[in-house]
Amino acid sequence: MSYQHQQLAKGQWFEMLFYSQMANIGSEVIRAIKWKNKNNIGYSRQASERALELLSLTIDDIKNINRLKELTRLYEVLVDYFYADNEYKSSDKLWTNYFLAFNYAARI
């Protein structure tokens, strides 16, 4: 598999704490939302792909084994939001609030 975050995929990602991982994923999700709202679908898609890539690495991280249900559901709902019909009725505000909590936790 070809990763956009090659250094992280080589092992650096797995050294990060869970809250830092989620905050980084959130940065990409929020970036994707901002580009979507500016009608730049290309940049939005790139950011959402990076977010999903980082989320996949988080799912693969052995220290997150007890969070697999939440992480896999998050993956499913993000794909629904960015690439499907948004059946789960997610919103920009929901995603921003969800991920900003991880930013706060990572800084403590």
N, C-alpha and C positions, 0 to 999 in steps of 0.2 A: 504494500500500500504506500502511496506517495503522500507524505504529510506536508501541509503548509507550515506547520510549526515543527520543523525537523529536529531542532535541539531539544525541544520539550519532549518529543516522541522518543528520543534516545535515552530518556531516563530522568531528565531534569524535572519533568512534570510530577513524577512520582515522589520526589523529595518535598514537594510543596504540601502544606497543610490543606485539609479539605476546604476550609473557608476561603483560602487563597485561590484554590482551583475554581471554586464556584464564583468568586468575585471576578476572575479573569473571563470565565464563560459569560458572565453578566455584562462585562464590558463589550464583548462582541455582540451580544443580543441587543443591547441598548444602541450600539452603533448601527446595527442592521435596521432597527426601528427608525432611527433618525434619518438614515438614507431612504428608507421606504417613504417616510413622510415628506421627503424632498423630491419624491418621484424619480429617484435614481435607483432603478431596479437592479442594475448590474452590481453596484457597490453594496446594496442591501443583500443581494444573494451571496456575494463573496463573504460578507461579515457573518451571515447566518451559517454558511458552510464552515467557517472557522469556528464558530460557536459549537456546532455539532461535532466537529473534529475534537475539540477540547473536551466536550462532554463524553465522547467515546473513550478518550484517554482516561477520564475520571472513572468511568464505568469499569475499565480494565485495571484500575489501581486496586491492588489487593487490600489496602487498608480501608477501602470503602465498601467492603463486602456486605456489611450490615445495612448499607444504604442503597443496595441495588434496586429495590422496588421503587423507591423515590426517583432514583436517577434514570431508570429505564422509562418510567412514566413521564418524567420531564422530557426525555428525548422524544417520546411519542407526541406529546402535546406541542413541543416546539416545531416538530415537523408538520403537524396539523396546522399550526398558526402561520408558518412561513410558506408552506408548499401545498397545502390542501385547502379544504373548505372551512377551516376554523370551526369544526363541529363542537369543540369544547368551549367556544365563546370566549377565548382569551382576548385580552386587550393590551394596548401599549402600556397603560397605567399598571395593570396587573403585573406584567413582566418587569417593569421598572421597580415597583415596590418589592417584588420577590427578590430580585438580585441586589438591590441596594442594601438589604438586610445583611447579605453576605459581605459586602464591602465594609460595612460597619463592624461586623464580627472579625473580619480579617485584620482590621486595624487595631483591635483591642489587644 
